[in-house]
Amino acid sequence: MERGELSALLVVLRMHAVEHSDDDLVRRVVRGDSAAFGLLVERHTQVVYRIVRRMSSDQAEAEAITQEAFLRAWEGLKRSKNVAAFLPWLIRIAVNAARDVWKKARPLDFADLPGEEVQQLADSAKGPEQIVDEDELLGRLAEAVQALPLAYRMVIALRYEAEMSYEQMSEVLGLPLNTVRTRLHRAKSRLKGALEGVA
């Protein structure tokens, strides 16, 4: 096979992945198509990782939990024939996998420093002073999020990393809608207080 043919096949594979909805891919996985599950993993790894990373104490833990979530999803799809919406279902699995890890683990380390996330958010077109100010603010915000209780970090991650609606968050966390709203409101109030206290 020549390099040009391989490139063309890769383009077709990427287009194929975009063409199929999660529901189509889930149906294929249930019928035994492991390649379809690979497409689901490729499509959703980043969002699951970002959510788990926001809740976890370090990068290695977040990677392990993300991998565990996909393993559980693979097993779950083989047993279940009825997955209504794949991504919320997968995020629920990831949240539960994280809870399982944290039940067994030591107390969370809240001293996690914001690393690459802050640098990626900086706009290179801005002046150096503005970039430093924004980096400093984002760093304080990341530290404040890590200092929140786990229940509050979860709602922040689901709302702002996964961009979930309150209804989706309620379903994923298994909590009443008003509880989700209350937790998010309290989390944002604590973050505002933490940032104003440092300013």
N, C-alpha and C positions, 0 to 999 in steps of 0.2 A: 504494500500500500504506500502510495506516495504522500509526501507532506501535504500537498494541496488537497488530496482526497480526505486525509485525516482532519484537516481544518474544516472542510465542508461538512463532514460528519458531526464534528463538535458543534458547529453552528446549528445544524438540524436538531441535535440533541437539546441544546439550550432553547430553541424555538419550541420543541416538543414539550419541554418542561413548563414553559409559559402558557402554552395552549391549553393544558389540562388543569381543571380546577382541583382543589383539594379533594372534593367529593369524588371526582373521577379517579384520582390517584388512590384514595382510600378503598374504593371498590376493587381496584386492581390488586391492591395489597391483600385484601380479604380473599381474593381468588388465588393468591400465592405468588404474585409478581413482586419479587424483592427489589427489582430495579425501580418500581414505582415508589417504594418506601425510601429509596436513595434520593429520589427527587424531592420528596417531602422533607427529608433531613436537610438537603441543600437549600431548600426554600425557607425553612424556618429556624435554622440553627442560630443565626445572628440575633433574632428577636428573643428567643428563649434564653440565650446566653446573657444578653443585656439585662433582662429581667432578673435572672438569678444572680448576676454579678452585682446588681444594685442591692440585693438582699444579703449577699454573702460577705464574709470577712476578707477573702483574698481571691486572686485570679484562679489559682489551682483548684480551690474548692468549687468555684463557679463552673469550671470546665468539667470537673468530675460529676457534678450534679446535672449539668446539661446532658452529658453522655448517659447518665443513669436514666434521665427522663426519656430519652429516645429509646433506650433498651426496654423500658417499661411500656412505652407506646407500641413498640414492635410486638411485644408479648400480648398487650391488650387488644391490638387489632386482630391478632390471630384467634383470640377467644371471642371477641365481640363482633357482631355483625351490624351493629347499629351505633355509629358515631355521627351525631348530628352535625357538629361544627368542629372540624379537626383542630384548628389553632386554639380555641378556648379549652378544648379537652386536653390538648398537649400541655398548655400552660398550667392547668390544674394538676396534671401529673408532675410537672416540674416543681410546683409549689409543694406538693406532698413529698416529693423526693428530698427537697431542701429541708422540710420539717423533720423528716426521718434522720437526716444527717445531723441536724442541730440537736435533736434529742439525745443522740449518742455522744456528741462532741463536747468539748470544753466550752466555757463561756465565750461568746463572740469577742473578737478583738476589734475594738472601735477605733484603733489608731491607724487604720488604713489610709494611706496618703493618696490623693487623686493624682494619677499619673498621666497616661496617654489620653484619657478621656478629655481632660482639660485642654491639652495641646491641640487636639483635633477640633475643639469648638472655637478656637481663636481664628479670627478672620485676618489673613495676611495683608489685606488692603488697608487695615487700620493702622494708625500711628503707634509707635512703640509704647508710649505712656498709656494709651487706651487699652492696648493688648495686655500690658502688665496689670492694669486695674481690673480688667475683665477676668484674667487668669486668677488673680487673687480672690475675686468674688466667687468665681466658679469653684475654686479650691475650698473656700470656706463653706460654700453650699454643699459640696461633696462630703466634707467632714461632718457637717450638720446632719445630712441624711444618714450617714453611717452611725451617728450617735443616737438616732431615733430608736425606740423600741421596735422589735422585729415586726410586730403587727402593723406599725405605721410605715416601715420601709416597704412592706409588701404592697400596700395600697398605692404608695408613691410609684413603685416600679411598674405595677400593672397599669396605672393611669397614664404615666408619662413615658415609660419605655415601650410598653405594648400598645399604648393609645386605646385602651379598652373603655367601653362605656361603663357606667355604674352597674347596669344590669349584667354585663359580662363579668365584671369584677365580683359581683354578688354570687354568680354561678360558680366561678372558679374557686372562690374562697369558701363557698358553702355558708355564707352569712346573709342575714336579711339586708335588703337594700339600704335601709336607714342606718344600719351599723356601718356599712361601707362608707356612706356619705359622712357620717360622724367621724370615723377614723381618718378619712382624708382631710376633713376640715381641721381636726386637731393636729394632724401631721403638718399641714401647711402653716398653722398658727405657731407651732413649735419652731419650724424652720424660719419663719419671719422673725420670731423673737430671738432666735440664735443669731441671725444675721444683723439685726438691729443692735443686739447686745455687744457685737464685736465692732460695729461701725463707729 
